[in-house]
Amino acid sequence: MFGHVNLPTPGTDKARELCRLWDTSSGPDKRIAAQEYGCTYGGLYNWRARCRKHDIAPTKAIPDFSLSEHFKRVRQMDELILPHYECPSELTIAIPTSLPIAVCHTADWHMGEPGCDYESLEHDIGIWTTEPGLYSVLGGDIYHNIIQPAKIGSSHNQTPISVQKAMYVLAVKALLERGHLLFMGTGNHPYWSAQATVEDWDLELARRLRIAYAKHGALVHIVTGDIDYPEWWEHKGRYGSSFNPTHGPKQSQRVYHPRARIVAREHEHVGDVEQYRYDGQECVALRTGTYTLYDDWAAQNGMYGAHVCNPTVVLYPDRDHVVAFKFMEDALVYLRSVRRDYEQRGFGRADEHIAA
């Protein structure tokens, strides 16, 4: 019976008009429509079901972009993304002074980890913010920041991360406001947040406070008076040795950064300093210590010997001369003496402001 009724062909204008009528009509009206077309209610219902395939929107063809067009659009995307996390690999920081100065390297405070020596840390921050001629490099892992699900046990044994970051910001501001902060970088602990959220929180802090930021590593020209002392700084690096802590930094200089006069590396919590001759110049390799005197992770992996150690290098402004000390306290005795000698010989006083 259905094949003999006068129903419009699906997909035609008349069919679409009848479909709209069916879709908007009540039950009784649909029966009347079926009678008008000489079919049953069920027959018109089935006809409408067959018409539904004509209601489906056609699939849009995927644009056939060329490889060149792909490259073009990806480059445009990179131009938008890169400024949010890319940092310069070479920096210049000028210290206008006529007196010798000292650069202290500190890292791996791990504020928030049980076992952090806050008394020693607070004492040293007081020195960094008040000692004339002393400048600091603030390295990585300043706060503990255990956020990974795989380390859930350790995450419960730390100070809340919001408190850790508050202490970090306050310490950075204290160093900055007194003009004693040369530059800062990040470490693997803070960068866990960047890997989880795609936001380098340390980079954002440095940009807001206008601090030179070395991220994972950079060649920093520390221009002291008239002399340029290039330093290669990195939180982690290659070519490490369990027997000789300064082997890694020295190899990093030899392989990648032969211009560096100071090569600094952190991360392993055992401080060391070596002054040596390379390419006809006096150079210094150093490893920073830590303020975490008890480290459960280090003990678990058989890494012993962690101690508070902030290696410090004295730089002269009028001649190429570097003198390195493993402990900051020893460097200060020397620094105060040579600065007093310079002043007595009429070299004037230093301008403590830093121009980056």
C-alpha positions as CSV (number, residue, x, y, z in Angstrom):
1,M,0.0,0.0,0.0
2,F,2.9,2.4,0.9
3,G,4.4,2.2,-2.6
4,H,1.1,3.3,-4.2
5,V,0.5,6.4,-2.2
6,N,1.3,9.8,-3.5
7,L,4.1,10.8,-1.0
8,P,6.8,13.2,-2.2
9,T,10.3,11.8,-3.0
10,P,12.6,12.2,0.0
11,G,15.0,15.0,-0.3
12,T,12.8,17.2,-2.5
13,D,11.3,20.6,-1.4
14,K,7.8,19.0,-1.1
15,A,9.3,16.2,1.1
16,R,11.0,18.8,3.3
17,E,7.8,20.8,3.7
18,L,5.9,17.6,4.7
19,C,8.6,16.7,7.1
20,R,8.3,20.1,8.8
21,L,4.5,19.6,9.0
22,W,5.0,16.2,10.6
23,D,7.6,17.4,13.1
24,T,5.4,20.4,14.3
25,S,2.0,18.7,14.2
26,S,0.1,17.0,17.1
27,G,-1.0,13.4,16.9
28,P,-4.4,14.0,15.5
29,D,-3.1,16.4,12.9
30,K,-0.5,13.8,11.8
31,R,-3.3,11.2,11.3
32,I,-5.2,13.8,9.1
33,A,-2.0,14.4,7.0
34,A,-1.6,10.6,6.5
35,Q,-5.2,10.4,5.3
36,E,-4.7,13.2,2.9
37,Y,-1.8,11.4,1.3
38,G,-3.7,8.1,1.2
39,C,-1.6,6.2,3.7
40,T,-1.8,5.1,7.3
41,Y,-0.3,6.9,10.3
42,G,2.4,4.2,10.5
43,G,3.1,4.5,6.8
44,L,3.7,8.2,7.0
45,Y,5.8,7.7,10.2
46,N,8.1,5.2,8.3
47,W,8.3,7.6,5.4
48,R,9.5,10.4,7.8
49,A,12.1,8.0,9.2
50,R,13.5,7.4,5.7
51,C,13.7,11.1,5.1
52,R,16.0,11.6,8.2
53,K,19.1,10.7,6.3
54,H,18.5,13.9,4.3
55,D,18.6,15.9,7.5
56,I,22.2,15.0,8.2
57,A,24.6,17.8,7.4
58,P,27.3,16.9,4.9
59,T,30.8,16.2,6.3
60,K,33.1,19.0,5.6
61,A,36.3,18.1,3.8
62,I,39.5,18.5,5.7
63,P,41.5,21.4,4.2
64,D,44.4,20.0,2.1
65,F,47.2,22.2,3.6
66,S,50.6,21.8,2.2
67,L,53.7,21.1,4.3
68,S,54.8,24.7,3.8
69,E,51.5,25.9,5.1
70,H,51.9,23.7,8.2
71,F,55.4,25.1,8.8
72,K,54.0,28.7,8.5
73,R,51.2,28.2,11.0
74,V,53.4,26.3,13.5
75,R,56.0,29.1,13.4
76,Q,53.2,31.6,14.1
77,M,52.1,29.5,17.1
78,D,55.7,29.3,18.3
79,E,56.0,33.1,18.2
80,L,53.0,33.3,20.6
81,I,54.2,30.5,22.9
82,L,58.0,31.0,23.2
83,P,58.0,34.4,25.0
84,H,56.1,32.8,27.9
85,Y,59.0,30.4,28.8
86,E,62.1,31.1,26.7
87,C,64.9,32.9,28.5
88,P,68.2,34.3,27.2
89,S,71.2,32.0,27.5
90,E,73.7,34.9,27.9
91,L,73.3,37.8,30.3
92,T,75.4,40.8,31.4
93,I,75.3,42.2,34.9
94,A,77.5,45.3,35.6
95,I,78.6,46.3,39.1
96,P,80.1,49.8,39.0
97,T,82.7,49.6,41.8
98,S,86.3,50.6,42.5
99,L,86.6,48.1,45.3
100,P,86.8,44.3,45.2
101,I,83.5,42.5,45.6
102,A,82.4,39.0,46.4
103,V,79.8,36.8,44.7
104,C,78.3,34.1,46.9
105,H,76.5,31.2,45.4
106,T,73.7,29.6,47.4
107,A,71.1,27.0,46.4
108,D,69.2,24.0,47.6
109,W,67.6,25.6,50.6
110,H,64.7,23.2,50.3
111,M,62.5,25.4,52.6
112,G,59.5,23.2,53.6
113,E,61.4,20.0,53.9
114,P,61.8,18.6,57.4
115,G,65.5,18.9,58.4
116,C,66.0,22.4,56.9
117,D,68.4,24.5,59.1
118,Y,66.3,27.6,59.3
119,E,68.5,29.2,62.0
120,S,71.6,29.1,59.7
121,L,69.5,30.2,56.7
122,E,68.1,33.2,58.6
123,H,71.5,34.2,59.8
124,D,73.0,34.0,56.3
125,I,70.2,36.0,54.7
126,G,71.0,38.7,57.2
127,I,74.6,38.7,56.0
128,W,73.6,38.7,52.3
129,T,71.3,41.7,52.8
130,T,73.8,43.9,54.8
131,E,77.4,43.0,54.0
132,P,79.0,45.8,51.8
133,G,80.4,44.4,48.6
134,L,78.7,41.0,48.9
135,Y,76.4,39.9,46.2
136,S,74.5,36.7,45.9
137,V,73.5,34.2,43.2
138,L,70.2,32.6,44.1
139,G,70.2,29.1,42.6
140,G,67.6,26.4,42.3
141,D,65.5,24.3,44.7
142,I,65.1,27.1,47.2
143,Y,61.7,25.6,48.2
144,H,60.9,21.9,48.4
145,N,57.7,21.8,46.3
146,I,56.9,18.0,46.4
147,I,53.8,18.0,44.2
148,Q,54.1,14.7,42.3
149,P,51.6,11.9,42.9
150,A,54.5,9.4,42.8
151,K,55.9,11.1,45.9
152,I,52.7,11.4,47.8
153,G,54.4,10.2,51.1
154,S,56.9,12.9,51.0
155,S,54.3,15.5,50.0
156,H,52.6,14.8,53.4
157,N,55.8,15.4,55.3
158,Q,56.4,19.0,54.1
159,T,55.3,22.4,55.0
160,P,52.3,23.5,52.8
161,I,53.6,24.7,49.5
162,S,51.8,28.0,49.8
163,V,53.9,28.7,52.9
164,Q,57.0,27.6,51.1
165,K,56.4,30.0,48.2
166,A,55.6,32.8,50.6
167,M,59.0,32.3,52.3
168,Y,60.7,32.2,48.9
169,V,59.1,35.5,47.7
170,L,60.0,37.2,51.0
171,A,63.6,36.1,50.8
172,V,63.9,37.2,47.1
173,K,62.5,40.6,47.9
174,A,64.8,41.0,50.9
175,L,67.9,40.3,48.7
176,L,66.6,42.5,45.9
177,E,65.6,45.5,48.0
178,R,69.1,45.8,49.4
179,G,70.6,45.6,45.9
180,H,72.6,42.4,46.7
181,L,70.9,39.9,44.3
182,L,72.8,39.4,41.0
183,F,70.6,36.8,39.3
184,M,68.4,33.8,40.0
185,G,67.6,30.5,38.4
186,T,65.3,27.5,38.9
187,G,65.8,23.9,40.0
188,N,64.2,20.6,39.4
189,H,62.0,20.9,42.5
190,P,60.4,24.3,41.5
191,Y,60.2,23.2,37.9
192,W,57.9,20.2,38.7
193,S,55.2,22.8,38.9
194,A,56.0,24.1,35.5
195,Q,55.9,20.6,34.1
196,A,52.5,20.1,35.7
197,T,50.9,23.4,34.9
198,V,53.0,24.8,32.0
199,E,53.7,27.9,34.0
200,D,57.3,28.7,35.2
201,W,56.4,30.3,38.4
202,D,60.0,31.3,39.1
203,L,60.3,33.0,35.7
204,E,57.1,34.9,36.4
205,L,58.4,36.1,39.7
206,A,61.7,37.2,38.2
207,R,59.9,39.2,35.5
208,R,57.6,40.9,37.9
209,L,60.5,42.0,40.1
210,R,62.8,42.7,37.2
211,I,65.5,40.2,38.2
212,A,67.9,38.6,35.8
213,Y,66.8,35.0,35.3
214,A,69.1,32.2,34.2
215,K,66.4,29.4,34.3
216,H,68.3,26.1,33.9
217,G,71.6,27.6,32.9
218,A,73.2,30.6,31.4
219,L,76.5,32.4,30.7
220,V,76.4,35.5,32.9
221,H,79.0,38.2,32.4
222,I,79.7,39.7,35.8
223,V,81.3,43.0,34.9
224,T,83.1,44.2,38.1
225,G,84.4,47.7,37.6
226,D,86.5,47.4,34.4
227,I,86.8,43.6,34.3
228,D,84.5,41.0,32.8
229,Y,84.3,37.7,34.6
230,P,82.1,35.3,32.6
231,E,80.3,32.7,34.7
232,W,78.5,29.6,33.5
233,W,75.8,28.8,36.0
234,E,73.6,25.6,35.9
235,H,71.5,23.8,38.5
236,K,72.2,20.4,37.0
237,G,74.7,19.2,34.4
238,R,76.5,16.3,32.8
239,Y,79.9,14.6,33.4
240,G,79.4,14.3,37.2
241,S,81.8,12.3,39.4
242,S,81.1,10.8,42.8
243,F,84.7,11.0,43.7
244,N,85.5,14.5,42.4
245,P,82.5,17.0,42.8
246,T,84.1,19.7,40.6
247,H,84.8,17.3,37.7
248,G,81.4,18.0,36.2
249,P,81.6,21.8,36.2
250,K,85.1,21.7,34.8
251,Q,84.1,19.3,32.0
252,S,81.1,21.5,31.2
253,Q,83.5,24.4,30.8
254,R,85.8,22.5,28.6
255,V,83.2,21.0,26.3
256,Y,80.6,23.8,26.1
257,H,81.7,27.1,27.8
258,P,85.4,27.7,27.4
259,R,84.9,31.4,27.9
260,A,83.7,30.9,31.5
261,R,86.0,31.9,34.3
262,I,83.6,30.6,37.0
263,V,81.6,27.4,36.5
264,A,78.9,26.8,39.1
265,R,76.7,23.7,39.6
266,E,74.3,22.8,42.4
267,H,71.8,20.0,43.0
268,E,73.8,17.3,44.8
269,H,74.1,19.1,48.2
270,V,77.8,18.6,48.8
271,G,79.8,21.8,48.5
272,D,83.3,22.0,47.0
273,V,85.6,24.6,45.3
274,E,88.6,24.2,43.1
275,Q,90.7,27.1,41.7
276,Y,92.7,26.1,38.7
277,R,94.4,27.3,35.5
278,Y,92.6,26.9,32.2
279,D,93.5,28.4,28.8
280,G,96.0,30.7,30.5
281,Q,93.5,32.2,33.0
282,E,92.7,31.6,36.6
283,C,89.3,29.8,36.9
284,V,87.0,28.5,39.6
285,A,84.7,25.5,39.7
286,L,82.3,25.3,42.5
287,R,79.5,23.1,43.9
288,T,77.0,24.5,46.4
289,G,75.8,22.8,49.6
290,T,72.4,22.7,51.2
291,Y,70.5,23.9,54.2
292,T,68.8,20.5,54.5
293,L,71.0,18.8,57.0
294,Y,68.8,15.7,57.1
295,D,67.5,14.5,53.8
296,D,65.5,11.3,53.8
297,W,65.9,10.9,50.0
298,A,69.7,11.3,50.2
299,A,69.9,8.8,53.0
300,Q,67.7,6.3,51.1
301,N,70.1,6.5,48.1
302,G,73.3,6.4,50.0
303,M,74.3,10.1,49.4
304,Y,76.0,11.4,52.5
305,G,78.0,14.5,53.4
306,A,75.4,17.2,52.7
307,H,76.3,20.4,54.6
308,V,75.7,24.1,54.6
309,C,78.1,25.6,52.1
310,N,77.8,28.8,50.0
311,P,81.0,29.0,47.9
312,T,82.1,32.6,47.4
313,V,84.4,34.2,44.8
314,V,86.2,37.5,45.3
315,L,86.5,39.6,42.1
316,Y,88.8,42.6,41.6
317,P,87.6,45.6,39.6
318,D,91.0,47.0,38.3
319,R,92.9,43.8,37.4
320,D,91.9,40.3,36.4
321,H,92.1,38.5,39.7
322,V,89.8,35.9,41.3
323,V,90.1,34.3,44.7
324,A,87.8,31.5,45.7
325,F,86.6,30.2,49.1
326,K,84.5,27.2,49.9
327,F,82.8,28.9,52.8
328,M,81.3,32.4,52.7
329,E,82.5,33.3,56.2
330,D,86.2,32.8,55.1
331,A,85.6,34.9,52.0
332,L,84.2,37.8,54.1
333,V,87.3,37.9,56.3
334,Y,89.4,38.3,53.1
335,L,86.9,40.7,51.4
336,R,86.8,43.1,54.3
337,S,90.6,43.2,54.5
338,V,91.2,43.9,50.8
339,R,88.3,46.5,50.6
340,R,89.8,48.3,53.6
341,D,93.2,48.3,51.9
342,Y,91.7,49.7,48.7
343,E,90.0,52.5,50.7
344,Q,93.1,53.4,52.6
345,R,94.9,53.7,49.3
346,G,92.3,56.2,48.1
347,F,90.3,54.1,45.7
348,G,87.0,55.4,47.0
349,R,83.9,53.5,48.0
350,A,81.8,51.2,45.8
351,D,78.5,52.0,44.3
352,E,76.4,49.1,45.6
353,H,73.7,49.4,42.9
354,I,73.5,46.8,40.2
355,A,72.8,47.5,36.5
356,A,71.6,44.5,34.7
